[in-house]
Amino acid sequence: MKIVNDPVKAQKIIKELKLKRKSIGLVPTMGALHEGHLSLIRSSCKENDFTVVSIFVNPVQFGPKEDLNKYPRPIKNDLVLCKKAGVDLVFHPMAENIYPQGYKTWVTVDGLSKELCGKSRPVHFRGVTTVVAKLFNIIQPDAAYFGQKDAQQAVIIEKMTQDLNFLVKIQVMPTVRERDGLALSSRNIYLNKQERQDALVLQQVLDLAKSVIKSGERNTQKVIFLMRRFIEHKNSAKIDYIEIVDCNNLLPVKIISGKCLVALAVWIGKTRLIDNVIVTSNR
């Protein structure tokens, strides 16, 4: 397994692989790897000749009061996990490699970036799309792998890929969960014992939403009301948002029809967690 920090060196390696007609898979991460990341890596290794994992805590997707400085960075453990999983190259740049002095260029997907998490994290998705566009240019993958847990991110990246004519297949893989249902996240380590228990409410209310929709409820506000009431019983929980939106444009729907995304962000203590589920209604 190769470890590369320099984008130019990475591009040279990729160019040689392209000349040999090798297929390349990319798994973009911010490190602190867990089973969710590893599931993406395994899919890439299975479907491509060469797998690249990027490990980069992207500073420009964090707001001024967010957790950039304390974000976990267990790079030694991450490298061990990558090697065991069969990764061929780890791209681990420093911030100055990606955003050199005088950097002025940003990639923004209008509209989609303003919905859901974009309302409380206004700079977040500009940072995400900018770094992913740069990774696509550096690594030139045939396929890139993202998790369904970050559903809004996946929709935005798919739109960016289409609009900017990147020749990359976006693979959105199922959310990986703990046995008790909590979606895996690098931020779960921030939770104390009681908060970890309270965090289960995210999956529980998504199950509740699926159940009432399956039973015939189509009024969005009634479903959201039930979800809110359930969450508010947890002392450590504070709702950022609960929304039911169209899966394609992420705009709120009043009546659940067709394929919709039930998405939520909830603060558990000082830790903001997100989760979602796709529901389908034929009427």
N, C-alpha and C positions, 0 to 999 in steps of 0.2 A: 504494500500500500504506500503510495506516494503522498507526501504532505507538502502543499505549495502555498506560499503566502503572496507571491507576486502575480498579478493578473497577466502580465506579459509572458511569464514562464508558463502559466496555465494555458494561455492561448497557443503557445508553441506546441505543447503536448497534445492539445486537442487537434491542432492542424495535422499533426502526424497521424493521429487516429482517423481523421476524416479521409486522408489519402488512402488509408487501408480499408475504407468503407465500413468502419466499425460504428455500430449504433451506440449512442450515448444517452444515459439517463441521468437526470439531475434531481437531487433532493435538497432543496434549500432549507436550512435550519438556522436557529440562533443558539444551537448547542443545548446543553443540559438534556441530552437525549434520553428518551424513554421508549416504552414499547410502541407507542404511536409512531414515533419517528422510525423505529426499527421495522415496523410493518411496511412503511413506504420504501425503505431501503431494500427490503427483501423483494418487493414487487419490482423495483428498478433492476435489481440484479437478475431476476428471473427473465425480464423482458428485454434486456439490453446487453450488448457485449461489454460495455464499460460503464461503471456507475461512479458519479461524482457526488459527494456530499459537501455542501458549503456550510461552514460554521462561522457565523458572523453576527454578533450582537449589533444590530443596525441602529446607530444612535439617532438617525433622523426620523424614525417612526415612533419615538418616545416624546411625549409632551413634557413641558417644563416641570410638572409635579408628579411625573410617573417614575417607575422603578428602574431606570437605566443603570444607576450606580450599584444597586443591590441585585440586579438580575444575575442568576446563577451562571457561573462560567467554569464548570468542572472539565476543562479541556483534556486532561490526561485520561479520565474515565471515558470521555466521548471518543477519543482516538482508539481506545481498547475496544469499545463497542463497535465502532466502524470496522475495525480490522476483523473482528469475529464475524461480522455480518457479511463480509466479502466485498467491502467497498474498495474500489481501485484507486481513487484519488480523493483526498480531503483538501478542499480549498478553504484556507483559514487566513483570510487577509486581515490586516489592521485597518482601522478607520481611515488612516491617511492613504492607504492603497486604493480605497474605493472613492473617497472624497478628498482628493489632493487640494492643497491650498489654491484658492481662487475658484473652486468648483461652483458652477452657477446653473446647472441644468437639472430640471425636474420633470418627472412624468406624472401626469394627473389624469385620472379617469373621472370626468365630470358626472354628476348625478349620483351614480352608484356609490361614490365615496362619501356622499353627504348623508346617506341613510344609516339606520341602525347604529353601529359603533361610531360612525363618522360624526354623529351629533355631539357626542361627549369627547371624542378624540379627533379633533378637526385636522390635525397634521398627520395622523397615523398612516392613512392609506397612500398619501403622496410619498411618504417614506418607503412604504412597502413596494409600490409599483416602480419607483425609481431604482431600488436595489435589485428587484427581480429583473427589470429590463437590462440592467448592467450585467447581471449573472447570465442572462440569456445571450448577451453579446460576447461575453468572455468564454463561456462553456459551450455555446452553440448546441444545446441538447436536442435530441430528437423527441424526447419526452421529459416532462417535469412532473413531479409528484407532490400533491398537497392533500391535507386532511379535510374531511367534511366538517370537523368541529369548527374550523375557521371558514364557515360557509360563505360569508360576505367576501372575504379575501379571495376565495376560489372564483366566485362570480366576477369580481373585478379583474383578476388576472386573466381569466378567459376572455373578457372583453378587450383588455389591453393587447393580448396576443393576437386577437382578430383584427383590431383596429390598426396595429403597427406591423401587420404582416409577418410576425415571427413564425418561422417554420417549426413550431414546437407543439406537440400534442400534450394538452393539459389533462393529467390523470388525477381525478378527485377520488380519494379512497375513503372507505367507511371510518367513522370515528371509533377509536379504540378506547375501551373503558376498563376500569377496575372491576373486580368481581361484584362489588356492591353498586355499580352503575355510574360512579363518578367518571366523567371524561378525563382522560389523561392530559395533563398540562404541566409544563415546567414550573408553573407558579403554585402548584399544589403543595410544594414543600414549605410555603409560607404559612400554611394553616396549622393552628394548634389542634390538639385532640378534639376539643368541642367544635371548633370551626370545621374540622374535617368531617365530622358527623353532620353538622348543619348543611354542609355543601351538597349533600345528597339530595337536597330539596330541588336542585336544578333538574336532575333526571326525573325525580318524582312528579314534578309539575308538567314536564314534557309528556310523560306517560299519561297523566291526567288529561292533557289536551288531546292526545291521540284517542283516548277512550271516549271522551264526550263527542268528539267529531265523528268517530266511528258509529256512535249511537244516534247520530243524526243532527247534532247541533251545527249550524252553519254561520251563526252570528258571531263575528269576530270579538266584539266587545264583551259578550257573555262568556266566551272562552277565556279571554284575558282576565276578566273579573274573578273567575274561579281560580286562575293561576296566581293572581296577586294575593287573594285572600289566604291561599295555602302558604305562600312564601312569608307573608307578614307574621305568621306564628313563630318564626325563627328569630330569636333575639339578635343574633349576629348578622342577619341578612338585611341588606338595603338594596332595593331594586334600582338599577340604572334604567333598563327598559325591558318591556315585553312587547313584542310585535308579531303580527302575522302578516306576511308579505308575499307578493308574487315572486316565484323562484327566479324569474328572469330579470325583472327590472328592480326588484327589492322595494317596490312601493307598497304601502299598506293596502290591504283589501278589507272591505266592509263585510262581504259575504264570502265564505270559504267555498271556492269552486276551482276545480282543476287541481293543479300541483302548486302547493303553497309551502312556505317555510315558516315554521314557528320558531322564533329566535328570542333569546333573552341574554341579558348581562346582569349579573347580581354581584354586589359587593358582599363578601363573607368576611367580616372584620375589616381588615385593611387590604384584602386581596380581591381583585376583580376577576370573576370567572365568567366564561361564556359557554353556551351550549345551544343546540338546536335539533330540530327534527323536521323531516319533510313529510307532509300529509297530502293525501289525494282524495278529492271528492268528485263524484260524477254528476253532482247537481248543485 
